[in-house]
Amino acid sequence: MSITTLSLKKLKEQGQKFSCVTAYDATFSAVASQAGIDVLLIGDSLGMVLQGQDSTLPVSMNDMIYHTQCVKQGATGPLIMADMPFNSINTLENALNNASLLMQAGAHIVKLEGGEWLAEYISALSDRGIPVCAHLGLTPQSVNKLGGYRVQGKEADKANSMINAAKLLEQAGADIILLECVPTSLAELITKKVKIPVIGIGAGNVTDGQVLVMHDLLGISSGHKPKFVKNFMTEANSIQEAFSQYNTDVKSGDFPSEDFSFSG
Ligand code: KIV
C-alpha cells in the first residue's frame, strides 16, 4: 500500500504513529520499504553522511535530484520526501523550479527549513500542487546563525514563536511539520495545536512520527553522537531487522524514551 500525505493525516486522527528514516540510494530504500517504514527522507544530511562534509551547506540541487532518483527506484510504498538544499529557495521562482525538479525526480513532498518566513513559499508551492513539509526547531542549514547544533525553543519567547510559526505554516498549506531538537513539552504542544502530522527528531515520543538518519540508526556514523540517536543494530542480526525494530518501537511509542529526548 502506498503512503500519502492524506494517509499520514488519517493516522494522526486515529492516534497512530508512523516511522521515517533517511535514505539515499535504491538498495537501502528497498530494505526500508520491506521493513514497513512509512516515509523515506532524502535528507541533505547526505552532505555529511555520504560526502563527508562538515555541514549540509555544500549540498547542491543536482545532488538532491540524483539521490531522489535513486531512492525512487528502490521504494515500494513509502512516501518519498526530498530536502530543498541550502539556497535553493532564495526566490519564489527558484523555489518553484527547484521543487518541481525534485518532484520530477520522484519525490511526493519537499521539505523546507525555516520559520514564519516560509509561509509565502509554502503557499506558492501548495497552490501549484507541490506538498510541503516545514522543518522547524534546529534547522541545520542555519547552523552558522544558530551558533551550533543545539536544542531550540527552550526560552518562552522562542517556544511561542515556534508554536506561532507551526500554526501559520499549516494555514499557508504545509502538509507536515518536522521538529528537530526541541524540548518534549514544546513538541507535544505543537503536535496538539496543528491538525497536520508532526514528525520529530530529538523531540520526544509525543510527535505523530519519528525520523532518524539511517547511518545513526545503523550505528555507522562517526563523530559526535547526539542524545536522540539510538543504534538499532546492537540487537539486530540484519539491517532489515534493525529497520523493523525501529519501525515497531516508533509505532508503539517505545522510541524515543526519555533517555533519547530533551526534557523541559
Ligand atoms: O537532512 C536530514 O536528514 C534531515 C533530518 C535530520 C530530519 O533533515
Residues whose N, C-alpha, C, O or C-beta is under 5 A from the ligand:
A	BS01	KIV	T22 G43 D44 S45 I201 V211
